[in-house]
């Protein structure tokens, strides 16, 4: 696996060195609003965040993730695809969306690698900006459960924007994360998310985008022809 470390200032923690070690999480950062909010929610609870972005031949938002990491004051690690990624595109276990996008399989793939990264750096859990019901292919409640299970993360995967609609995760039950300060967003409306962004001082709200060319119907047809 290829790890590319970007030099980005880390968000300062407020915990004294003499106290017990800081709670640390790995958060997937696409550069979109949801992942940025997920990071802000963790930072608001004094949790140290390591941001992780996945680069494949089909993604187009690496600059956005780097810019977002700078705005949020977190370190960003960019992970490149491995050789087995194309096999996932050819034969997805959980099917395609409207294009050639195997979104559920792709999320599982990313979280498996995020899990390895979490263990490598000694973080406590994984955070994602996923919102229940926001994306039809990968964010229905059942899809989220499948992704958590198939990635091997189970209840180490926290989705703070919709946490109150889901069962408490291990970091919530162990007191590492205050569940009362998490949210219950669901569906495709962004109004509540935008209000939360403004409350966190995120005035420049990114335009919604999947960031993946595989979701585009025309490009997807070309990919299907090739594979």
Order of alpha helices (4+ residues) and beta strands (2+ residues): beta-beta-alpha-beta-alpha-beta-alpha-alpha-beta-alpha-beta-alpha-alpha-alpha
